Amino acid sequence: MDQATHKRYLDYRDRFSYFGRKMKQLSMAEYVVAEKELNELAALGEAGRDDEEEDRFRALEKILFKD
């Protein structure tokens, strides 16, 4: 894992300690997979995502505290 990804994961953990009390905290491996999926969906753009993909995109934003 590169340093930038590791830093983003540590930032996620910091935000989780404040905002994520009712959620399951992601492991580093789970975080990497979720962030990759979020980035792929973001690359499609709002116009390129269907309704299901848009719902998943919004859910991942909330899970990763990027909303």
BAZATI-121508 format. One record per residue: residue number from 1; residue in one letter; x, y, z of N, C-alpha, C, O, CB in turn. Coordinates in nm, 4 decimals, decimal comma. Glycine has a CB too. Layout:
N
pt n->NUM | res->a | nX->X | nY->Y | nZ->Z | caX->X | caY->Y | caZ->Z | cX->X | cY->Y | cZ->Z | oX->X | oY->Y | oZ->Z | cbX->X | cbY->Y | cbZ->Z
...
END
This chain:
67
pt n->1 | res->m | nX->0,0849 | nY->-0,1168 | nZ->0,0000 | caX->0,0000 | caY->0,0000 | caZ->0,0000 | cX->0,0900 | cY->0,1238 | cZ->0,0000 | oX->0,1890 | oY->0,1312 | oZ->0,0727 | cbX->-0,0968 | cbY->-0,0006 | cbZ->0,1225
pt n->2 | res->d | nX->0,0532 | nY->0,2181 | nZ->-0,0817 | caX->0,1331 | caY->0,3402 | caZ->-0,0887 | cX->0,1013 | cY->0,4326 | cZ->0,0292 | oX->0,0002 | oY->0,4165 | oZ->0,0977 | cbX->0,1080 | cbY->0,4131 | cbZ->-0,2221
pt n->3 | res->q | nX->0,1898 | nY->0,5289 | nZ->0,0505 | caX->0,1748 | caY->0,6194 | caZ->0,1646 | cX->0,0477 | cY->0,7027 | cZ->0,1595 | oX->-0,0155 | oY->0,7259 | oZ->0,2626 | cbX->0,2930 | cbY->0,7106 | cbZ->0,1724
pt n->4 | res->a | nX->0,0101 | nY->0,7475 | nZ->0,0411 | caX->-0,1097 | caY->0,8310 | caZ->0,0285 | cX->-0,2352 | cY->0,7536 | cZ->0,0690 | oX->-0,3218 | oY->0,8068 | oZ->0,1385 | cbX->-0,1240 | cbY->0,8826 | cbZ->-0,1157
pt n->5 | res->t | nX->-0,2445 | nY->0,6281 | nZ->0,0255 | caX->-0,3594 | caY->0,5453 | caZ->0,0622 | cX->-0,3605 | cY->0,5206 | cZ->0,2123 | oX->-0,4652 | oY->0,5272 | oZ->0,2768 | cbX->-0,3569 | cbY->0,4111 | cbZ->-0,0142
pt n->6 | res->h | nX->-0,2448 | nY->0,4928 | nZ->0,2663 | caX->-0,2344 | caY->0,4694 | caZ->0,4111 | cX->-0,2796 | cY->0,5928 | cZ->0,4888 | oX->-0,3508 | oY->0,5804 | oZ->0,5885 | cbX->-0,0894 | cbY->0,4323 | cbZ->0,4499
pt n->7 | res->k | nX->-0,2394 | nY->0,7107 | nZ->0,4446 | caX->-0,2809 | caY->0,8349 | caZ->0,5106 | cX->-0,4320 | cY->0,8538 | cZ->0,5014 | oX->-0,4957 | oY->0,8933 | oZ->0,5990 | cbX->-0,2088 | cbY->0,9554 | cbZ->0,4483
pt n->8 | res->r | nX->-0,4901 | nY->0,8254 | nZ->0,3829 | caX->-0,6363 | caY->0,8378 | caZ->0,3693 | cX->-0,7076 | cY->0,7410 | cZ->0,4629 | oX->-0,8118 | oY->0,7749 | oZ->0,5190 | cbX->-0,6799 | cbY->0,8117 | cbZ->0,2233
pt n->9 | res->y | nX->-0,6521 | nY->0,6194 | nZ->0,4807 | caX->-0,7120 | caY->0,5233 | caZ->0,5722 | cX->-0,7048 | cY->0,5748 | cZ->0,7163 | oX->-0,8016 | oY->0,5632 | oZ->0,7914 | cbX->-0,6417 | cbY->0,3866 | cbZ->0,5602
pt n->10 | res->l | nX->-0,5918 | nY->0,6310 | nZ->0,7540 | caX->-0,5788 | caY->0,6856 | caZ->0,8891 | cX->-0,6752 | cY->0,8018 | cZ->0,9104 | oX->-0,7324 | oY->0,8159 | oZ->1,0184 | cbX->-0,4346 | cbY->0,7313 | cbZ->0,9149
pt n->11 | res->d | nX->-0,6936 | nY->0,8851 | nZ->0,8080 | caX->-0,7921 | caY->0,9939 | caZ->0,8155 | cX->-0,9329 | cY->0,9366 | cZ->0,8317 | oX->-1,0133 | oY->0,9883 | oZ->0,9093 | cbX->-0,7848 | cbY->1,0836 | cbZ->0,6887
pt n->12 | res->y | nX->-0,9619 | nY->0,8289 | nZ->0,7576 | caX->-1,0921 | caY->0,7611 | caZ->0,7695 | cX->-1,1132 | cY->0,7140 | cZ->0,9137 | oX->-1,2206 | oY->0,7337 | oZ->0,9705 | cbX->-1,1009 | cbY->0,6400 | cbZ->0,6710
pt n->13 | res->r | nX->-1,0111 | nY->0,6521 | nZ->0,9726 | caX->-1,0237 | caY->0,6025 | caZ->1,1093 | cX->-1,0484 | cY->0,7154 | cZ->1,2078 | oX->-1,1264 | oY->0,7003 | oZ->1,3019 | cbX->-0,8992 | cbY->0,5257 | cbZ->1,1490
pt n->14 | res->d | nX->-0,9818 | nY->0,8291 | nZ->1,1864 | caX->-1,0054 | caY->0,9447 | caZ->1,2729 | cX->-1,1499 | cY->0,9923 | cZ->1,2622 | oX->-1,2149 | oY->1,0187 | oZ->1,3633 | cbX->-0,9094 | cbY->1,0590 | cbZ->1,2372
pt n->15 | res->r | nX->-1,1996 | nY->1,0032 | nZ->1,1395 | caX->-1,3387 | caY->1,0466 | caZ->1,1203 | cX->-1,4352 | cY->0,9420 | cZ->1,1749 | oX->-1,5401 | oY->0,9766 | oZ->1,2292 | cbX->-1,3677 | cbY->1,0727 | cbZ->0,9706
pt n->16 | res->f | nX->-1,4002 | nY->0,8140 | nZ->1,1607 | caX->-1,4857 | caY->0,7070 | caZ->1,2105 | cX->-1,5041 | cY->0,7192 | cZ->1,3617 | oX->-1,6143 | oY->0,6989 | oZ->1,4127 | cbX->-1,4264 | cbY->0,5698 | cbZ->1,1747
pt n->17 | res->s | nX->-1,3977 | nY->0,7520 | nZ->1,4323 | caX->-1,4082 | caY->0,7601 | caZ->1,5785 | cX->-1,5089 | cY->0,8668 | cZ->1,6213 | oX->-1,5646 | oY->0,8585 | oZ->1,7307 | cbX->-1,2710 | cbY->0,7903 | cbZ->1,6401
pt n->18 | res->y | nX->-1,5326 | nY->0,9654 | nZ->1,5373 | caX->-1,6289 | caY->1,0703 | caZ->1,5695 | cX->-1,7656 | cY->1,0456 | cZ->1,5075 | oX->-1,8677 | oY->1,0574 | oZ->1,5753 | cbX->-1,5763 | cbY->1,2037 | cbZ->1,5239
pt n->19 | res->f | nX->-1,7684 | nY->1,0111 | nZ->1,3781 | caX->-1,8943 | caY->1,0013 | caZ->1,3035 | cX->-1,9499 | cY->0,8594 | cZ->1,2905 | oX->-2,0686 | oY->0,8431 | oZ->1,2623 | cbX->-1,8749 | cbY->1,0577 | cbZ->1,1674
pt n->20 | res->g | nX->-1,8684 | nY->0,7581 | nZ->1,3102 | caX->-1,9098 | caY->0,6229 | caZ->1,2737 | cX->-1,9540 | cY->0,5342 | cZ->1,3856 | oX->-1,9429 | oY->0,4120 | oZ->1,3758 | cbX->-1,8024 | cbY->0,5578 | cbZ->1,2060
pt n->21 | res->r | nX->-2,0025 | nY->0,5905 | nZ->1,4891 | caX->-2,0347 | caY->0,5104 | caZ->1,6075 | cX->-2,1380 | cY->0,4010 | cZ->1,5826 | oX->-2,1371 | oY->0,2993 | oZ->1,6518 | cbX->-2,0843 | cbY->0,5999 | cbZ->1,7159
pt n->22 | res->k | nX->-2,2260 | nY->0,4195 | nZ->1,4863 | caX->-2,3312 | caY->0,3206 | caZ->1,4613 | cX->-2,2998 | cY->0,2342 | cZ->1,3398 | oX->-2,3862 | oY->0,1613 | oZ->1,2910 | cbX->-2,4653 | cbY->0,3902 | cbZ->1,4417
pt n->23 | res->m | nX->-2,1761 | nY->0,2423 | nZ->1,2910 | caX->-2,1365 | caY->0,1680 | caZ->1,1722 | cX->-2,0245 | cY->0,0714 | cZ->1,2080 | oX->-1,9612 | oY->0,0828 | oZ->1,3130 | cbX->-2,0922 | cbY->0,2638 | cbZ->1,0592
pt n->24 | res->k | nX->-2,0016 | nY->-0,0232 | nZ->1,1190 | caX->-1,8883 | caY->-0,1131 | caZ->1,1337 | cX->-1,7664 | cY->-0,0450 | cZ->1,0738 | oX->-1,7721 | oY->0,0059 | oZ->0,9618 | cbX->-1,9154 | cbY->-0,2510 | cbZ->1,0654
pt n->25 | res->q | nX->-1,6563 | nY->-0,0437 | nZ->1,1479 | caX->-1,5337 | caY->0,0162 | caZ->1,0957 | cX->-1,4699 | cY->-0,0786 | cZ->0,9948 | oX->-1,4597 | oY->-0,1990 | oZ->1,0182 | cbX->-1,4345 | cbY->0,0488 | cbZ->1,2107
pt n->26 | res->l | nX->-1,4276 | nY->-0,0227 | nZ->0,8834 | caX->-1,3641 | caY->-0,1023 | caZ->0,7791 | cX->-1,2193 | cY->-0,1319 | cZ->0,8149 | oX->-1,1492 | oY->-0,0483 | oZ->0,8718 | cbX->-1,3717 | cbY->-0,0303 | cbZ->0,6443
pt n->27 | res->s | nX->-1,1761 | nY->-0,2528 | nZ->0,7802 | caX->-1,0339 | caY->-0,2844 | caZ->0,7912 | cX->-0,9619 | cY->-0,2121 | cZ->0,6785 | oX->-1,0260 | oY->-0,1566 | oZ->0,5893 | cbX->-1,0082 | cbY->-0,4394 | cbZ->0,7852
pt n->28 | res->m | nX->-0,8309 | nY->-0,2123 | nZ->0,6819 | caX->-0,7560 | caY->-0,1447 | caZ->0,5772 | cX->-0,7864 | cY->-0,2074 | cZ->0,4409 | oX->-0,8030 | oY->-0,1358 | oZ->0,3422 | cbX->-0,6052 | cbY->-0,1504 | cbZ->0,6068
pt n->29 | res->a | nX->-0,7936 | nY->-0,3403 | nZ->0,4352 | caX->-0,8232 | caY->-0,4085 | caZ->0,3086 | cX->-0,9625 | cY->-0,3723 | cZ->0,2579 | oX->-0,9807 | oY->-0,3469 | oZ->0,1388 | cbX->-0,8115 | cbY->-0,5609 | cbZ->0,3258
pt n->30 | res->e | nX->-1,0606 | nY->-0,3698 | nZ->0,3475 | caX->-1,1971 | caY->-0,3324 | caZ->0,3093 | cX->-1,2026 | cY->-0,1876 | cZ->0,2628 | oX->-1,2740 | oY->-0,1549 | oZ->0,1679 | cbX->-1,2939 | cbY->-0,3538 | cbZ->0,4268
pt n->31 | res->y | nX->-1,1276 | nY->-0,1015 | nZ->0,3292 | caX->-1,1224 | caY->0,0401 | caZ->0,2911 | cX->-1,0687 | cY->0,0559 | cZ->0,1490 | oX->-1,1243 | oY->0,1311 | oZ->0,0690 | cbX->-1,0347 | cbY->0,1196 | cbZ->0,3901
pt n->32 | res->v | nX->-0,9613 | nY->-0,0147 | nZ->0,1185 | caX->-0,8992 | caY->-0,0045 | caZ->-0,0140 | cX->-0,9978 | cY->-0,0471 | cZ->-0,1223 | oX->-1,0090 | oY->0,0193 | oZ->-0,2253 | cbX->-0,7714 | cbY->-0,0909 | cbZ->-0,0210
pt n->33 | res->v | nX->-1,0691 | nY->-0,1570 | nZ->-0,1000 | caX->-1,1669 | caY->-0,2059 | caZ->-0,1972 | cX->-1,2812 | cY->-0,1052 | cZ->-0,2137 | oX->-1,3222 | oY->-0,0759 | oZ->-0,3260 | cbX->-1,2223 | cbY->-0,3434 | cbZ->-0,1535
pt n->34 | res->a | nX->-1,3322 | nY->-0,0528 | nZ->-0,1033 | caX->-1,4426 | caY->0,0436 | caZ->-0,1092 | cX->-1,3993 | cY->0,1728 | cZ->-0,1771 | oX->-1,4743 | oY->0,2295 | oZ->-0,2565 | cbX->-1,4951 | cbY->0,0738 | cbZ->0,0316
pt n->35 | res->e | nX->-1,2795 | nY->0,2192 | nZ->-0,1467 | caX->-1,2304 | caY->0,3422 | caZ->-0,2084 | cX->-1,2101 | cY->0,3236 | cZ->-0,3586 | oX->-1,2378 | oY->0,4143 | oZ->-0,4371 | cbX->-1,0992 | cbY->0,3864 | cbZ->-0,1424
pt n->36 | res->k | nX->-1,1615 | nY->0,2058 | nZ->-0,3983 | caX->-1,1431 | caY->0,1780 | caZ->-0,5411 | cX->-1,2782 | cY->0,1798 | cZ->-0,6126 | oX->-1,2911 | oY->0,2383 | oZ->-0,7202 | cbX->-1,0727 | cbY->0,0412 | cbZ->-0,5618
pt n->37 | res->e | nX->-1,3789 | nY->0,1154 | nZ->-0,5526 | caX->-1,5125 | caY->0,1143 | caZ->-0,6122 | cX->-1,5693 | cY->0,2560 | cZ->-0,6209 | oX->-1,6293 | oY->0,2931 | oZ->-0,7218 | cbX->-1,6069 | cbY->0,0241 | cbZ->-0,5307
pt n->38 | res->l | nX->-1,5505 | nY->0,3344 | nZ->-0,5157 | caX->-1,5985 | caY->0,4729 | caZ->-0,5157 | cX->-1,5326 | cY->0,5519 | cZ->-0,6288 | oX->-1,5999 | oY->0,6260 | oZ->-0,7005 | cbX->-1,5701 | cbY->0,5404 | cbZ->-0,3792
pt n->39 | res->n | nX->-1,4034 | nY->0,5364 | nZ->-0,6445 | caX->-1,3316 | caY->0,6086 | caZ->-0,7502 | cX->-1,3776 | cY->0,5660 | cZ->-0,8894 | oX->-1,3876 | oY->0,6492 | oZ->-0,9796 | cbX->-1,1813 | cbY->0,5860 | cbZ->-0,7366
pt n->40 | res->e | nX->-1,4056 | nY->0,4369 | nZ->-0,9072 | caX->-1,4561 | caY->0,3888 | caZ->-1,0363 | cX->-1,5932 | cY->0,4483 | cZ->-1,0668 | oX->-1,6201 | oY->0,4895 | oZ->-1,1797 | cbX->-1,4641 | cbY->0,2350 | cbZ->-1,0372
pt n->41 | res->l | nX->-1,6784 | nY->0,4525 | nZ->-0,9668 | caX->-1,8113 | caY->0,5107 | caZ->-0,9863 | cX->-1,8016 | cY->0,6617 | cZ->-1,0084 | oX->-1,8765 | oY->0,7175 | oZ->-1,0885 | cbX->-1,9017 | cbY->0,4804 | cbZ->-0,8651
pt n->42 | res->a | nX->-1,7109 | nY->0,7268 | nZ->-0,9388 | caX->-1,6924 | caY->0,8709 | caZ->-0,9573 | cX->-1,6443 | cY->0,9011 | cZ->-1,0988 | oX->-1,6826 | oY->1,0023 | oZ->-1,1574 | cbX->-1,5924 | cbY->0,9264 | cbZ->-0,8541
pt n->43 | res->a | nX->-1,5604 | nY->0,8136 | nZ->-1,1535 | caX->-1,5081 | caY->0,8345 | caZ->-1,2885 | cX->-1,6188 | cY->0,8285 | cZ->-1,3938 | oX->-1,6057 | oY->0,8885 | oZ->-1,5005 | cbX->-1,4010 | cbY->0,7306 | cbZ->-1,3198
pt n->44 | res->l | nX->-1,7263 | nY->0,7573 | nZ->-1,3652 | caX->-1,8388 | caY->0,7502 | caZ->-1,4585 | cX->-1,9113 | cY->0,8841 | cZ->-1,4679 | oX->-1,9728 | oY->0,9159 | oZ->-1,5697 | cbX->-1,9367 | cbY->0,6405 | cbZ->-1,4155
pt n->45 | res->g | nX->-1,9033 | nY->0,9607 | nZ->-1,3619 | caX->-1,9751 | caY->1,0873 | caZ->-1,3580 | cX->-2,1218 | cY->1,0643 | cZ->-1,3281 | oX->-2,1740 | oY->0,9543 | oZ->-1,3463 | cbX->-1,9591 | cbY->1,1626 | cbZ->-1,4898
pt n->46 | res->e | nX->-2,1867 | nY->1,1683 | nZ->-1,2826 | caX->-2,3273 | caY->1,1565 | caZ->-1,2439 | cX->-2,4141 | cY->1,1119 | cZ->-1,3616 | oX->-2,5058 | oY->1,0316 | oZ->-1,3447 | cbX->-2,3783 | cbY->1,2899 | cbZ->-1,1890
pt n->47 | res->a | nX->-2,3854 | nY->1,1633 | nZ->-1,4782 | caX->-2,4646 | caY->1,1282 | caZ->-1,5963 | cX->-2,4382 | cY->0,9849 | cZ->-1,6434 | oX->-2,5227 | oY->0,9250 | oZ->-1,7100 | cbX->-2,4350 | cbY->1,2258 | cbZ->-1,7096
pt n->48 | res->g | nX->-2,3219 | nY->0,9302 | nZ->-1,6093 | caX->-2,2859 | caY->0,7967 | caZ->-1,6551 | cX->-2,3302 | cY->0,6849 | cZ->-1,5635 | oX->-2,3214 | oY->0,5680 | oZ->-1,6010 | cbX->-2,1404 | cbY->0,7887 | cbZ->-1,6729
pt n->49 | res->r | nX->-2,3779 | nY->0,7175 | nZ->-1,4435 | caX->-2,4207 | caY->0,6153 | caZ->-1,3484 | cX->-2,5705 | cY->0,5914 | cZ->-1,3596 | oX->-2,6491 | oY->0,6856 | oZ->-1,3706 | cbX->-2,3838 | cbY->0,6560 | cbZ->-1,2051
pt n->50 | res->d | nX->-2,6092 | nY->0,4637 | nZ->-1,3566 | caX->-2,7523 | caY->0,4340 | caZ->-1,3517 | cX->-2,7988 | cY->0,4500 | cZ->-1,2066 | oX->-2,7183 | oY->0,4818 | oZ->-1,1192 | cbX->-2,7828 | cbY->0,2887 | cbZ->-1,4060
pt n->51 | res->d | nX->-2,9261 | nY->0,4287 | nZ->-1,1810 | caX->-2,9823 | caY->0,4519 | caZ->-1,0473 | cX->-2,9162 | cY->0,3641 | cZ->-0,9412 | oX->-2,8866 | oY->0,4104 | oZ->-0,8311 | cbX->-3,1328 | cbY->0,4263 | cbZ->-1,0485
pt n->52 | res->e | nX->-2,8932 | nY->0,2374 | nZ->-0,9750 | caX->-2,8299 | caY->0,1461 | caZ->-0,8800 | cX->-2,6867 | cY->0,1896 | cZ->-0,8489 | oX->-2,6445 | oY->0,1883 | oZ->-0,7333 | cbX->-2,8307 | cbY->0,0029 | cbZ->-0,9352
pt n->53 | res->e | nX->-2,6133 | nY->0,2277 | nZ->-0,9517 | caX->-2,4764 | caY->0,2752 | caZ->-0,9323 | cX->-2,4744 | cY->0,4056 | cZ->-0,8532 | oX->-2,3856 | oY->0,4269 | oZ->-0,7708 | cbX->-2,4068 | cbY->0,2945 | cbZ->-1,0675
pt n->54 | res->e | nX->-2,5704 | nY->0,4915 | nZ->-0,8775 | caX->-2,5788 | caY->0,6179 | caZ->-0,8036 | cX->-2,6057 | cY->0,5915 | cZ->-0,6552 | oX->-2,5467 | oY->0,6562 | oZ->-0,5686 | cbX->-2,6896 | cbY->0,7082 | cbZ->-0,8629
pt n->55 | res->d | nX->-2,6949 | nY->0,4963 | nZ->-0,6262 | caX->-2,7223 | caY->0,4606 | caZ->-0,4872 | cX->-2,5969 | cY->0,4055 | cZ->-0,4197 | oX->-2,5661 | oY->0,4405 | oZ->-0,3058 | cbX->-2,8364 | cbY->0,3577 | cbZ->-0,4797
pt n->56 | res->r | nX->-2,5252 | nY->0,3194 | nZ->-0,4908 | caX->-2,4023 | caY->0,2617 | caZ->-0,4357 | cX->-2,2971 | cY->0,3705 | cZ->-0,4147 | oX->-2,2270 | oY->0,3702 | oZ->-0,3135 | cbX->-2,3473 | cbY->0,1515 | cbZ->-0,5291
pt n->57 | res->f | nX->-2,2858 | nY->0,4634 | nZ->-0,5096 | caX->-2,1912 | caY->0,5736 | caZ->-0,4985 | cX->-2,2194 | cY->0,6559 | cZ->-0,3733 | oX->-2,1281 | oY->0,6871 | oZ->-0,2969 | cbX->-2,1974 | cbY->0,6626 | cbZ->-0,6233
pt n->58 | res->r | nX->-2,3458 | nY->0,6907 | nZ->-0,3527 | caX->-2,3848 | caY->0,7700 | caZ->-0,2353 | cX->-2,3583 | cY->0,6934 | cZ->-0,1054 | oX->-2,3138 | oY->0,7512 | oZ->-0,0063 | cbX->-2,5337 | cbY->0,8088 | cbZ->-0,2439
pt n->59 | res->a | nX->-2,3862 | nY->0,5622 | nZ->-0,1071 | caX->-2,3626 | caY->0,4800 | caZ->0,0117 | cX->-2,2134 | cY->0,4735 | cZ->0,0441 | oX->-2,1746 | oY->0,4837 | oZ->0,1605 | cbX->-2,4188 | cbY->0,3379 | cbZ->-0,0089
pt n->60 | res->l | nX->-2,1305 | nY->0,4567 | nZ->-0,0573 | caX->-1,9864 | caY->0,4519 | caZ->-0,0346 | cX->-1,9331 | cY->0,5854 | cZ->0,0161 | oX->-1,8439 | oY->0,5890 | oZ->0,1008 | cbX->-1,9141 | cbY->0,4125 | cbZ->-0,1628
pt n->61 | res->e | nX->-1,9878 | nY->0,6947 | nZ->-0,0357 | caX->-1,9476 | caY->0,8263 | caZ->0,0141 | cX->-1,9746 | cY->0,8380 | cZ->0,1639 | oX->-1,8927 | oY->0,8921 | oZ->0,2381 | cbX->-2,0217 | cbY->0,9377 | cbZ->-0,0620
pt n->62 | res->k | nX->-2,0885 | nY->0,7876 | nZ->0,2076 | caX->-2,1227 | caY->0,7951 | caZ->0,3495 | cX->-2,0352 | cY->0,7021 | cZ->0,4324 | oX->-1,9877 | oY->0,7401 | oZ->0,5394 | cbX->-2,2699 | cbY->0,7608 | cbZ->0,3707
pt n->63 | res->i | nX->-2,0138 | nY->0,5807 | nZ->0,3833 | caX->-1,9324 | caY->0,4832 | caZ->0,4547 | cX->-1,7903 | cY->0,5348 | cZ->0,4732 | oX->-1,7301 | oY->0,5166 | oZ->0,5790 | cbX->-1,9311 | cbY->0,3495 | cbZ->0,3802
pt n->64 | res->l | nX->-1,7371 | nY->0,5991 | nZ->0,3697 | caX->-1,5989 | caY->0,6469 | caZ->0,3731 | cX->-1,5871 | cY->0,7907 | cZ->0,4225 | oX->-1,4773 | oY->0,8464 | oZ->0,4258 | cbX->-1,5377 | cbY->0,6358 | cbZ->0,2358
pt n->65 | res->f | nX->-1,6996 | nY->0,8509 | nZ->0,4608 | caX->-1,7047 | caY->0,9883 | caZ->0,5113 | cX->-1,6491 | cY->1,0865 | cZ->0,4092 | oX->-1,5719 | oY->1,1761 | oZ->0,4433 | cbX->-1,6270 | cbY->0,9999 | cbZ->0,6427
pt n->66 | res->k | nX->-1,6889 | nY->1,0687 | nZ->0,2843 | caX->-1,6450 | caY->1,1574 | caZ->0,1762 | cX->-1,7617 | cY->1,2357 | cZ->0,1196 | oX->-1,7522 | oY->1,2916 | oZ->0,0103 | cbX->-1,5769 | cbY->1,0774 | cbZ->0,0650
pt n->67 | res->d | nX->-1,8712 | nY->1,2403 | nZ->0,1927 | caX->-1,9880 | caY->1,3147 | caZ->0,1456 | cX->-1,9897 | cY->1,4550 | cZ->0,1981 | oX->-2,0815 | oY->1,5312 | oZ->0,1679 | cbX->-2,1148 | cbY->1,2449 | cbZ->0,1851
END
